[in-house]
Amino acid sequence: MKILLVGATGTIGREVQRRLSNEHDVTTVGHKDGDYQVDLDNKASIQRLFDEAGHVDAVISTAGMAAFGPLTELRDEQFELGWHNKLMGQINLLRVGQRFINDGGVVLLTSGMLANEPIPGSVSVSAVNGALNSFVKAASIELGDKVRINAVSPIFVKETMEMMGMDSSAGMSAADTAIAYQAALDGDMTGEVIDVRDYA
Ligand SMILES: NC(=O)c1ccc[n+]([C@@H]2O[C@H](COP(=O)([O-])OP(=O)(O)OC[C@H]3O[C@@H](n4cnc5c(N)ncnc54)[C@H](OP(=O)(O)O)[C@@H]3O)[C@@H](O)[C@H]2O)c1
């Protein structure tokens, strides 16, 4: 399969690339690095990405930013980061990418466990993740057999927790997280939220 992996240079994306590149032709996309660059915040940049990369069998996103912070302290622009970058950025990968995805293709977006298991400070991230989960369920109804679409929902990644100085014992390694992306690529499910804990 020819796969466009957006976020390929990130913590999860690097392991997804490593896992998939034995069997597939993976084109890496980052914000600053990778074979191609894109800014999820900018729809024109997503359009340019597909114009340059051409037709693919799968689009996998392991990108998307949203801000953590207490409900009473988050500023408008911090909420908007999540709406514009992680939510609409990933939705636009499907909206713009649709005509570049071959029939029978696959789109995998990334949400996260905070959709259903919020913690203090996750209001914005939880809202974005929940919206992404609902989006793939609804979009799959209209896409039918043409393109499968699923959201992969990671738990905290060990490497990220270590980078933040947190105890990582409850986290999952990025390599184990990547297993769920492969399962969602190889499977026949659509409109589903893939909990990484069901695959590692
Ligand atoms: N890590 C976790 O614990 C965890 C847990 C649950 C859910 N998630 C979700 O999983 C996804 C990936 O997380 P991660 O920790 O692997 O992220 P990460 O290490 O911060 O990597 C982010 C990736 O996105 C790219 N990127 C940054 N800004 C971008 C922009 N404006 N447009 C397009 N691409 C951009 C980066 O490219 P460059 O390297 O070129 O800058 C990089 O490839 C995110 O949606 C995150 O919310 C992560």
The ligand as an SDF file (V2000), in Angstrom:
LIG
                    3D

 48 52  0  0  0  0  0  0  0  0999 V2000
    2.0580   11.0280   23.2490 N   0  0  0  0  0  0  0  0  0  0  0  0
    1.0130   10.7220   24.0220 C   0  0  0  0  0  0  0  0  0  0  0  0
    1.1250   10.4010   25.2220 O   0  0  0  0  0  0  0  0  0  0  0  0
   -0.3630   10.7180   23.4090 C   0  0  0  0  0  0  0  0  0  0  0  0
   -1.4360   10.1590   24.1150 C   0  0  0  0  0  0  0  0  0  0  0  0
   -2.6980   10.1800   23.5360 C   0  0  0  0  0  0  0  0  0  0  0  0
   -2.9000   10.7760   22.3040 C   0  0  0  0  0  0  0  0  0  0  0  0
   -1.8240   11.3200   21.6510 N   0  0  0  0  0  0  0  0  0  0  0  0
   -2.0520   11.9390   20.3470 C   0  0  0  0  0  0  0  0  0  0  0  0
   -1.2270   11.3010   19.3820 O   0  0  0  0  0  0  0  0  0  0  0  0
   -0.8240   12.2430   18.3820 C   0  0  0  0  0  0  0  0  0  0  0  0
    0.6890   12.2080   18.2540 C   0  0  0  0  0  0  0  0  0  0  0  0
    1.2770   12.4650   19.5190 O   0  0  0  0  0  0  0  0  0  0  0  0
    2.8680   12.4400   19.6920 P   0  0  0  0  0  0  0  0  0  0  0  0
    3.1370   12.5010   21.1570 O   0  0  0  0  0  0  0  0  0  0  0  0
    3.4680   11.3690   18.8710 O   0  0  0  0  0  0  0  0  0  0  0  0
    3.2350   13.8710   19.0700 O   0  0  0  0  0  0  0  0  0  0  0  0
    4.6770   14.5300   18.8580 P   0  0  0  0  0  0  0  0  0  0  0  0
    5.7700   13.6350   19.3120 O   0  0  0  0  0  0  0  0  0  0  0  0
    4.6000   15.9080   19.4530 O   0  0  0  0  0  0  0  0  0  0  0  0
    4.7640   14.6310   17.2520 O   0  0  0  0  0  0  0  0  0  0  0  0
    3.9570   15.5310   16.5820 C   0  0  0  0  0  0  0  0  0  0  0  0
    4.0340   15.2700   15.0980 C   0  0  0  0  0  0  0  0  0  0  0  0
    3.1410   16.1640   14.4440 O   0  0  0  0  0  0  0  0  0  0  0  0
    3.8850   17.0410   13.5950 C   0  0  0  0  0  0  0  0  0  0  0  0
    3.3030   18.3960   13.7230 N   0  0  0  0  0  0  0  0  0  0  0  0
    3.4830   19.3140   14.6880 C   0  0  0  0  0  0  0  0  0  0  0  0
    2.7890   20.4380   14.4050 N   0  0  0  0  0  0  0  0  0  0  0  0
    2.1640   20.1940   13.2230 C   0  0  0  0  0  0  0  0  0  0  0  0
    1.3280   20.9760   12.3780 C   0  0  0  0  0  0  0  0  0  0  0  0
    0.9450   22.2470   12.6830 N   0  0  0  0  0  0  0  0  0  0  0  0
    0.8920   20.4080   11.2210 N   0  0  0  0  0  0  0  0  0  0  0  0
    1.2540   19.1550   10.8890 C   0  0  0  0  0  0  0  0  0  0  0  0
    2.0310   18.3760   11.6260 N   0  0  0  0  0  0  0  0  0  0  0  0
    2.4870   18.8940   12.7940 C   0  0  0  0  0  0  0  0  0  0  0  0
    5.3190   16.9820   14.0640 C   0  0  0  0  0  0  0  0  0  0  0  0
    6.1780   17.3050   12.9600 O   0  0  0  0  0  0  0  0  0  0  0  0
    7.6920   17.8880   13.1600 P   0  0  0  0  0  0  0  0  0  0  0  0
    8.4530   16.8180   13.9050 O   0  0  0  0  0  0  0  0  0  0  0  0
    8.2010   18.1140   11.7930 O   0  0  0  0  0  0  0  0  0  0  0  0
    7.5220   19.1410   13.9990 O   0  0  0  0  0  0  0  0  0  0  0  0
    5.4080   15.5230   14.5010 C   0  0  0  0  0  0  0  0  0  0  0  0
    5.5790   14.6900   13.3720 O   0  0  0  0  0  0  0  0  0  0  0  0
   -1.4000   13.6050   18.8260 C   0  0  0  0  0  0  0  0  0  0  0  0
   -2.6420   13.7880   18.2020 O   0  0  0  0  0  0  0  0  0  0  0  0
   -1.6200   13.4080   20.3280 C   0  0  0  0  0  0  0  0  0  0  0  0
   -2.6450   14.2390   20.8490 O   0  0  0  0  0  0  0  0  0  0  0  0
   -0.5640   11.2970   22.1730 C   0  0  0  0  0  0  0  0  0  0  0  0
  1  2  1  0
  2  3  2  0
  2  4  1  0
  4  5  1  0
  4 48  2  0
  5  6  2  0
  6  7  1  0
  7  8  2  0
  8  9  1  0
  8 48  1  0
  9 10  1  0
  9 46  1  0
 10 11  1  0
 11 12  1  0
 11 44  1  0
 12 13  1  0
 13 14  1  0
 14 15  2  0
 14 16  1  0
 14 17  1  0
 17 18  1  0
 18 19  2  0
 18 20  1  0
 18 21  1  0
 21 22  1  0
 22 23  1  0
 23 24  1  0
 23 42  1  0
 24 25  1  0
 25 26  1  0
 25 36  1  0
 26 27  1  0
 26 35  1  0
 27 28  2  0
 28 29  1  0
 29 30  1  0
 29 35  2  0
 30 31  1  0
 30 32  2  0
 32 33  1  0
 33 34  2  0
 34 35  1  0
 36 37  1  0
 36 42  1  0
 37 38  1  0
 38 39  2  0
 38 40  1  0
 38 41  1  0
 42 43  1  0
 44 45  1  0
 44 46  1  0
 46 47  1  0
M  CHG  2   8   1  16  -1
M  END
$$$$
